[in-house]
Amino acid sequence: MALSVIILAAGKGTRMKSALPKVLHPLANKPIVEHIIDTVKSLDCGAINLVYGHGGELLQSRLSHHELNWCLQAEQLGTGHAVMQAQPHVNDHDDVLILVGDAPLISAATLQGLIQTKQSVDLALLTVNMDDPTGMGRIIRDGANGDNIRAIVEHKDASDEQLKITEINTGMMIMSGKDLKRWLADLSNENAQGEYYLTDVIEMAAKEGKRIGAAQPVWHKEVEGINNRAQLASLERAYQRKQADDLMTGGVHIFDPERIDIRGSLTVGKDVSIDVNAVFEGNVNLGDNVVIGPNCVLKNCDVGANTRIDAFSHIEDAQLADNCQIGPYARLRPKANLAEGVKIGNFVEVKKANIGKGSKVNHLSYIGDAEVGASVNIGAGTITCNYDGVNKFKTTIADGVFVGSNSAIVAPVTIGVDATVGAGSIVTKDIADKELAVARSKQRNIKDWARPTKLEK
């Protein structure tokens, strides 16, 4: 039997106090609803039907890379009405999994458990037991063992005895397409809110004598929804703490698991150490014995074994081989490729450059659009001048070159093997192997120089 999924994501989210649709607010740098879409894709399902309303054009733009059936709910008339909008895409013989679009931490394992439960009943709910279920719909059971669910009672309608129940409804359920269509056709909006409630199908199923079962989440945070920014922040930290716990279980030394952010995929080798406030975005791979200092940001990069990245360094779309040393306060921009044993020191920026084995750029330098050989030493304050205001040009520095401090290398230029550049030089011409280039004007000392004085206002 095929699986069809309906994600309810049409709410305005007024309590977010934002023009951005609630389900597009980011958690771990990814829209809330996209977490759910990605999880659903791992279930080997057929159609994914997204019920949308507020901010529809923006929603479609942000999620255009996903294959979805877009189901417009022009008026928000309740959860039952929302599901009705996806009904044309539901086949009678499908199992239909209905999910809420604001619970981003729902896991594939939990959904697999719900799907498995459906195999032995006609309708399965995802429920959870809460220490304080105030305000939530209670699950009412009957039967000798209390196995069969017969109703969901809202908090305001519950008796004193029912209010003692701690099992509550999450809004997520699965049933056959044929049953769903029949029950949707019988929904009524004759209530104080004038809305169609999806939970009414539970009572309909019970009256038909249907078997109604329940599954529970692997982790209670999975079913928490987001209605305001405080709840978004709370789930963000819960998500991040879980990532940290998983890493520590795998052997990573994390200085403070409350101060780490993983906004993508982080894979690690053995004996990795991560200090406070590290941020990982996109796909990041850390080799064995890598040390990440405090307040570093790594995005879409590979870091080789035994490499150390010191405090406040930013690395994006870069490749670092083994035994490198970076920072503090270093910035590696896209297409920075470092060979084994390279040292990039404080306040150094590297962009679109290959730097050879054992080379050093220790202080206050910019290396961009460059090919740097092995065992090169680039002195403090050196700049590869790669841009003439219109075009960019390449600098080539061969093996063993020594560049003195405060030099400017104006591309396109090539510096030969074992050549030396005197400090303070402005290099505009190629330098042959083993040559010394001193490219600066002759020093003049002016006697009795009068310093400028402050002008009177």
Secondary structure, DSSP 4 states (H G I P E B T S, - for coil): --EEEEEEE----GGG-SSS-GGGSEETTEEHHHHHHHHHHTT--S-EEEEE-TTHHHHHHHTTTS--EEEE-SS---HHHHHHHHGGG--TTSEEEEEETT-TT--HHHHHHHHHHHTTSSEEEEEEE-S--TTSPEEEEESTTS-EEEEEE-GGG--TTGGG--EEEEEEEEEEHHHHHHHHHT----STT----TTHHHHHHHHTT--EEEE--SSGGGG----SHHHHHHHHHHHHHHHHHHHHHTT-EES-TTSEEEEEEEEE-TT-EE-TTEEEEEEEEE-TT-EE-TT-EEEEEEE-TT-EE-TT-EEES-EE-TT-EE-SS-EE-TTEEE-TT-EEEET-EEEEEEE-TT-EEEES-EEEEEEE-TT-EE-TT-EEE-B-SS-B--EEE-TT-EE-TT-EEESSEEE-TT-EE-TT-EE-S-B-TT-EE---PPP---TTPPPP-PPP-
